[in-house]
Amino acid sequence: MSSHTSIQRSEFTFFHRLRVRWAEVDLQRVVFNGNYLLYFDVAFTEFWRATGLPDPLSQQQTGRELFVRKAELEYLGSATFDDELDIGVRCTKIGRSSLTMNLAIFRDDSCLVAGSLVYVYADPEAKKSEEIPLDWRVRLVEM
């Protein structure tokens, strides 16, 4: 993963707003590092909902699902209790069976955490990757 120190809000068209809860901060009164991955997951879920593509339960019924294959985070700053955070999400790469999502967590215009999630579209029974459907590709590029 390359350095994300110059990530700008303008690089994202989709944002999910989240307020830091007391239970998410540690003894230093900053968000515990593992919670940022949870924030990424929440924002990705909302991004996916906005695409109108099949939700996880609908995917499961077809025998195909998205699985996280890789997660990378770079911590650039810290969020604290009651901060309002905007989490930007965008699809930056679509391969045959995988897609790469870049995410960034902003407090105002300051990027606190940047990273990426790589998902693989697969048949969980066969434990084999599957080609991402064409209509998914079109919709993800539009977002």
C-alpha positions, -999 to 999 in steps of 0.1 A, spaced: 0 0 0 14 34 -9 14 63 15 -20 79 19 -8 111 35 -22 132 7 -57 117 5 -83 144 -1 -120 143 5 -126 153 -32 -113 118 -42 -145 103 -29 -181 107 -40 -197 84 -14 -195 91 23 -210 76 54 -211 97 86 -204 81 119 -201 95 154 -175 80 178 -191 64 208 -175 62 243 -172 24 240 -149 28 210 -121 48 227 -93 33 247 -74 44 278 -57 72 258 -92 85 249 -87 79 212 -105 54 190 -90 20 196 -71 10 164 -92 -21 157 -124 -1 155 -113 17 123 -117 -16 105 -152 -19 119 -158 17 106 -145 6 72 -169 -23 72 -199 -2 82 -191 23 54 -186 -4 28 -220 -19 38 -237 15 33 -218 20 0 -230 -14 -12 -266 -6 -1 -264 27 -22 -253 7 -53 -285 -12 -53 -266 -44 -59 -276 -77 -41 -271 -76 -4 -252 -103 14 -283 -124 21 -294 -122 -15 -258 -131 -26 -258 -161 -3 -291 -174 -19 -274 -175 -53 -245 -195 -39 -220 -167 -45 -206 -142 -19 -181 -115 -14 -153 -123 10 -126 -100 24 -92 -112 12 -70 -84 23 -72 -53 45 -47 -25 49 -48 5 71 -25 35 75 -30 56 107 -24 93 101 -43 107 131 -66 99 159 -103 103 164 -117 109 198 -150 105 216 -179 123 200 -160 132 168 -182 131 137 -163 112 111 -170 110 73 -158 77 58 -152 79 21 -156 48 -1 -147 41 -37 -140 12 -59 -106 16 -75 -100 -17 -92 -122 -45 -106 -105 -77 -116 -120 -109 -129 -131 -121 -95 -119 -94 -71 -125 -58 -64 -104 -32 -45 -121 -6 -23 -102 24 -11 -115 40 21 -106 70 41 -118 84 74 -120 122 77 -126 146 105 -135 177 87 -109 179 59 -82 160 78 -77 124 68 -72 103 99 -70 68 85 -67 55 49 -67 20 36 -80 -6 12 -101 -37 13 -98 -64 -13 -129 -86 -18 -132 -118 -38 -164 -130 -53 -166 -167 -47 -186 -199 -44 -182 -207 -7 -192 -244 -12 -166 -250 -39 -141 -226 -23 -135 -212 -58 -135 -177 -71 -162 -167 -96 -163 -139 -122 -179 -107 -110 -212 -101 -129 -211 -75 -156 -240 -55 -141 -220 -53 -108 -190 -39 -128 -211 -13 -145 -227 -1 -113 -195 0 -93 -178 21 -119 -208 45 -118 -204 50 -81 
